[in-house]
Amino acid sequence: MVKVASVIGAAAMLMPASASAQVPDEAAYRRHALTRSGDAARGKALFHEQRMLCAHCHSVDGSASKAGPDLFAAGDAFGRRDLIESILKPSATIAPGYGTVIVETKSGTTFQGTLKQKNEAGVEIMGLDGKQVSIAAADIKEQSGSSVSLMPEGLHLQLTTDEFTDLVEYLTTLKQEESTLAGDRGMPLEIPKLAKPVKVEPFFAKEFKLPRVRAESGLTSLRAIPGSPGAFLLLHQGGTIWRVTKTTTGEESEVFANLTDVVFSERGPNGLLDVAFHPKFRENRKYYLFYQTLEKGEVITRIEEKKFDPAFKGDSGDAPRLLMTIASVAEDHSGGCLDFGPDGFLYLVMGDTGPHHDPNGHAQDLGLLLGKVMRIDVDREEGGRPYAIPPDNPFADQAGARPEIWAYGFRNPWRFSFDRPTGDLWLADVGQDRLEEVAIVRRGENHGWNVFEGFESFSSQYRKEGREFTRPVFAYRRKYGNSVTGGHVYRGKANPSFQGVYVFSDYTSKILFGITVENGVLKTARQIGTAPQRVVSFCEDEAGELYVVGYEGMISRIDFSGAHFE
């Protein structure tokens, strides 16, 4: 969850330049659709018109059966302004998994579309015409990705401002049926708002932004530097790390490290995603990075150990120690989090890496590290690895299983954190189309992807075998957003009513949630406030206070003092 979806596409022929000069400019379309209501029935007809071909590219029934994102809950997941921008600027923010894939064959034929399948046999891609093409691995000369959407620029030029507004109006009516979640444990149909919400206020006066290169990018992680009160490392997706310090007189910031030459962040939710500090950081100065690179056209996740300089002001400049590399099948769902648990071991997560629906069952395959929570010992080396396997890892001695695995069955676990008093591992798993999930993860558990939202063939097979799955403690539907951002259990002292409340957010809607759990079952769920920017991460300082990382560059502090959790 670090890019918001481009939710509309069409196989439309653009109007010639002479015609486009006769229609209103982009601002006029935006203004018209924001200030007027349209006719949803006329918009639906436009959606299905041959000249637009929107229906050729997008399904609206939850099947995700076409080249573009399924729009069955577009009106729940996105606000009116977001829907407008996705039509006006289709390549600005492309939904993960729906970037353009270009395949050139050895015979000289070129295909482009969205990736539907990739395995040892080859790839399957679907074009705007809705036709799926299979290309054998032996026939592929080169495969690449693009930061340009399949949807052509200038689609709005084919419409009058009234028609454009009608189309937007139709999209706002596409909402998830209430009955799809009725009665499910941990999935309330309504999440009440607090009467007295929390405040989210700027913490640093400066906003941390970098110029856009090819794709949208922004902040990803903020971590308090152990033993340095008021000092943080702040990560940008493109590869920049700042050291930012809050002082009694103001704030200071400087570039701590620049990895832009090695980090890959042009497509999908990839880039420099997280940092963690060794439990004995003040003694050994060790810290750890989680990021992606592009190697021979393949997206690779790298986990590296690095060191601060002796003054704890910058990177030492020493060569990093590479702990682990994990290859992606597609370019998406790369996880994005690592941290040390209370047991002193390093935990990290990987998503299934796509394509959508995890058609190859990566998350259920114990022979792969995809769709898993992992746990390793970075203080020892064994078995030819630069790390050791903790002996109580659940699959350490199981033939055919990767011994690093702690738990499995995840789609794209973006953020996790440990509750200080209990040691519980709280994890946010970004859903496919219908649900966003929060789970408490324990040793050896299977969290079910892609059974609960996936293909019926997987569901039937695994249920027939009598397998058990761990259900999330909380899940919410598109009405409240579509990209869950993990948070922290609040242990600050400012407001006792929030003690033990797990505070987290949704990237798209910017809603802040708070939940409590009793005996493994959801007890209370509330909307506790709203963030000023899309939320990609949270930060907990040594006092237990919480900070919000906005993708667009703002770091905010949550002020709990005037709120009450009830």
Stockholm file with secondary structure:
# STOCKHOLM 1.0

chainA/1-566         MVKVASVIGAAAMLMPASASAQVPDEAAYRRHALTRSGDAARGKALFHEQRMLCAHCHSVDGSASKAGPDLFAAGDAFGRRDLIESILKPSATIAPGYGTVIVETKSGTTFQGTLKQKNEAGVEIMGLDGKQVSIAAADIKEQSGSSVSLMPEGLHLQLTTDEFTDLVEYLTTLKQEESTLAGDRGMPLEIPKLAKPVKVEPFFAKEFKLPRVRAESGLTSLRAIPGSPGAFLLLHQGGTIWRVTKTTTGEESEVFANLTDVVFSERGPNGLLDVAFHPKFRENRKYYLFYQTLEKGEVITRIEEKKFDPAFKGDSGDAPRLLMTIASVAEDHSGGCLDFGPDGFLYLVMGDTGPHHDPNGHAQDLGLLLGKVMRIDVDREEGGRPYAIPPDNPFADQAGARPEIWAYGFRNPWRFSFDRPTGDLWLADVGQDRLEEVAIVRRGENHGWNVFEGFESFSSQYRKEGREFTRPVFAYRRKYGNSVTGGHVYRGKANPSFQGVYVFSDYTSKILFGITVENGVLKTARQIGTAPQRVVSFCEDEAGELYVVGYEGMISRIDFSGAHFE
#=GR chainA/1-566 SS CCSCCCCCCCCCCCCCHHHHTTSCCHHHHHHHHHHSCCCHHHHHHHHHCTTTCHHHHCCSSSCCCSSSCCCTTHHHHSCHHHHHHHHHCTTTSCCTTCSEEEEEETTSCEEEEEEEEEETTEEEEECTTSCEEEEEGGGEEEEEEESSCSSCTTGGGGSCHHHHHHHHHHHHTCCCCGGGTTTCTTCCSCCCBCSSCCEEEESSSSCCCCCCCSSCCCEEEEEECTTSTTEEEEEETTSEEEEEEECSSCEEEEEEEECTTTCCCSSSSCSEEEEEECTTHHHHCEEEEEEEEEETTEEEEEEEEEEBCTTSSSBCCCCCEEEEEEECSSSSCCCCCEEECTTSCEEEEECCCCSTTCTTCGGGCTTSCTTEEEEEBTTCCBTTBSSBCCTTCTTTTCTTSCTTEEEECCSCEEEEEECTTTCCEEEEECCSSSEEEEEEECTTCBCCTTSSSSCHHHHHHHHHTTCCCCCCSEEEEGGGCSCEEEEEECCCSSCGGGTTCEEEEETTTCEEEEEEEETTEEEEEEEEEECSSCEEEEEECTTSCEEEEETTSCEEEEECTTCCCC
#=GC SS_cons         CCSCCCCCCCCCCCCCHHHHTTSCCHHHHHHHHHHSCCCHHHHHHHHHCTTTCHHHHCCSSSCCCSSSCCCTTHHHHSCHHHHHHHHHCTTTSCCTTCSEEEEEETTSCEEEEEEEEEETTEEEEECTTSCEEEEEGGGEEEEEEESSCSSCTTGGGGSCHHHHHHHHHHHHTCCCCGGGTTTCTTCCSCCCBCSSCCEEEESSSSCCCCCCCSSCCCEEEEEECTTSTTEEEEEETTSEEEEEEECSSCEEEEEEEECTTTCCCSSSSCSEEEEEECTTHHHHCEEEEEEEEEETTEEEEEEEEEEBCTTSSSBCCCCCEEEEEEECSSSSCCCCCEEECTTSCEEEEECCCCSTTCTTCGGGCTTSCTTEEEEEBTTCCBTTBSSBCCTTCTTTTCTTSCTTEEEECCSCEEEEEECTTTCCEEEEECCSSSEEEEEEECTTCBCCTTSSSSCHHHHHHHHHTTCCCCCCSEEEEGGGCSCEEEEEECCCSSCGGGTTCEEEEETTTCEEEEEEEETTEEEEEEEEEECSSCEEEEEECTTSCEEEEETTSCEEEEECTTCCCC
//
